[in-house]
Amino acid sequence: MRYLFVVILMVLGSMTSAMAQVSVGIGFSMPGVSIGINLPAYPDLVRVPGYPVYYAPQIDSNYFFYDGMYWVYQSDNWYASSWYNGPWGLVAPEVVPVFILRIPVSYYRVPPVYFRGWRPDAPPRWGDHWGHNWNQRRSGWDRWDRRSAPAPAPLPTYQRRYYGDRYPHADQQPSLQGQNYRYRPRDPVVRQHSREPDTQHRPVPTPYVQQGDASSPPIPQPRRQSQADAQRAPAPSTHVQQGDASSPPPPSPDVRQPSVQGRQKDRDKRDERGKDRDHERGEERGKANR
């Protein structure tokens, strides 16, 4: 009974250790996951001859660098990160970059069991491992002209300054990467992943307003009328044009003014009436004298 209890403890202990070592994670679909890699310092990376890829010969892991990112193959999964110690993100087999798939078997420091018997100078037989559907989707991944291989991306050696307690948190890494590493990825999968942190930390754009130089006077802005100003403002009145004091008042529209000919006729009539009165007076004086 005691022996059985000891065996159970040993099994549980080994399971816990295995879970701690196999706890996986990196950047694409599962950001922030741990894959058990905890490097004390920036690793030594050596280029794979003829490939735009680096590998870490002193790390007991299938650890690579390609197109500005770190890549790890562990527990039958690919992971990627923009920093050498993670956090990592899981990368689906359908989108793993072709130059990662083409790394020869001999550069895998911890090759899985199914790599045995495969040519060390050739890439793994991913089509045999991941099946017919994957092979159809990624047809031609293992056929390429080595003379047309792109140049490798520069190593982000600035990360050597960050290790141990100085290693930045995930929310600090995009800012440090943008300040110290100007390389822009060529691979579409890597470009998509490298844009994700930028969108989270990118400042909200503000509308552009054209400004004058310092010597030019400020442009006057129209003053908005407040409610109190509107109440104090006098009511608008109808404007009537007034003449000066010496000018006669304008004629009323209802009174008709006589014309020049009418005024002449009036004067003639008055003259005739005056002549008639003089004639009558002369006759009356003649009668009186007789």
Secondary structure, DSSP 4 states (H G I P E B T S, - for coil): -HHHHHHHHHHHHHHHHHHHHH---BTTTBTTB--S---SSPPP-EEPTTSSEEE-TTSSSEEEEETTEEEEEETTEEEEESSTT--BEEE-GGGS-HHHHTS-GGG-SS--GGGTTS-TTS---HHHHH-HHHHHHTTTTT---GGGPPPPPPP-GGGGG--GGGSPPTTTHHHHHHHH------SHHHHHHHHHHHHHHPPPP--------TTSPPPP-PPPPPHHHHHHSPPP--------TTSPPPPPTTSPPP-HHHHHHHHHHHHHHHHHHHHHHHHHHHHHH-
